[in-house]
Amino acid sequence: MDEKITIIEGPPPVFESIDDGWALGLNESPALYHTVLTRLRTFNGPALVERCHRMWNQKQPIYLHYRNEMGLEEKVPILAARSSETNDGQVLFLWIRRTEPDLDSEFDDSDEFDD
């Protein structure tokens, strides 16, 4: 159970492009990946961040597990995590790694069907 963080209810996560220098450094690898950020409301943000740290200390990956827009299950590796307290409750910030085909469906802003 420690190897993933699961979104149980609600819409699929929204993935935001990033341009932070430190976060772009998470992308260093021989394959082409994109690091993106997602923000999730949670009741136990510090515990979820601690779960990530335990897995990373053991040199093990941890994944964000969710259902996409079509209802299919997906999982993506979490590269960094931070929890923050806001007026609306706790927010979990997750920097994750997406492959190019994953991004085409998420960030498709083409105008080929517009008049």
N, C-alpha and C positions, 0 to 999 in steps of 0.2 A: 504494500500500500504506500510506502514511502517514496516509491519511484515516480509518482505522478501527483499532480494537482488537478482535480476534476471539477469542471463547471457542471453543477447538478441541474440548475434551472436558470431560466432567462435566455436572452438572445445569444447568438454566437459572439465571441469577442471581436472588438474592432481593433484592427492593427494599424498603427500609425508609423509613417516613415520617420526616421530619426536622422539628425545631423550632429549629434554630440560627438566630439572627438574621442572621448574615452569609450563610448558605446560602439563606435565604428571599429575600434581596435579589437572588439570581441569577434569580429568577422574574419580574422586572419586564419586562413586555411587554404589548402590546395583546391578546394571546390568553390563554385560560385554560390554564395548564400547572401541573404539580406537579413540584417538585424532590424527588427521592428519592435515597437513598444505596444503593450496593451495594458489597460487599466481596468481592474476588476473590483467591485465592491465585495467586502468580506466581513465576517464577524471575528476572524482570528488571524489577521494579517501577520503579526509577529511570529505566531506558531508556524505559519506557512513559509515564511522566510527562513526560520530555523530549520524546517524540513529540507529546504534547498541546501542550506549550508552543511547539514549532516551528510547529504548525498555527495556534494562536491568534495568534502573532506575525505570521503571514502573513494574519491576518484570515479564516481558513478554518475551517469546522467540522470536528470529529472525532467519530466515532460509535463506540458500543459495538455490535458485531455478534454476535448469539447466536441460538440456536434456543430457541423458547419451549416450553412444556409439551407442545404438540401436535406439536413437531418442525418447525414452520415458522420460517423465518429472519426475524429482526426486527433493526432497527437504531434506536438512539435517540441523540440528541446528548449528548455529554459536556460538562458545564459547568465542572467543576473536578476535579482529580485530586491524589492524595497517595499516596506509598508509605511503608510502615512495616515495619521488621524486627521479627518476633516470635519466640518460642521455636519455633514451628512453621514458620518460614520467612517469606518476604516476603508482605505483603498490600497489594493495590492498592485504595485507596478511590476510588470514582468517584461524583461527584454528577451525576446525569443528569436530563433533562427528559422527563417523560411527559405525554401528553395524557389527558384525562378518560376516553375509551373504553378506553385501554390500562390504566388503573388499575382499572376495573370488574372485569376478569378477574383481575388480580393480587391485589387486596385485597378480594375479595368475602367479606364476613363475615355475609351475611344468614342469617337463621334460618327462611326460609320453608318449608324442607323438614323442619325439626326437629319432633318431636312435643311 
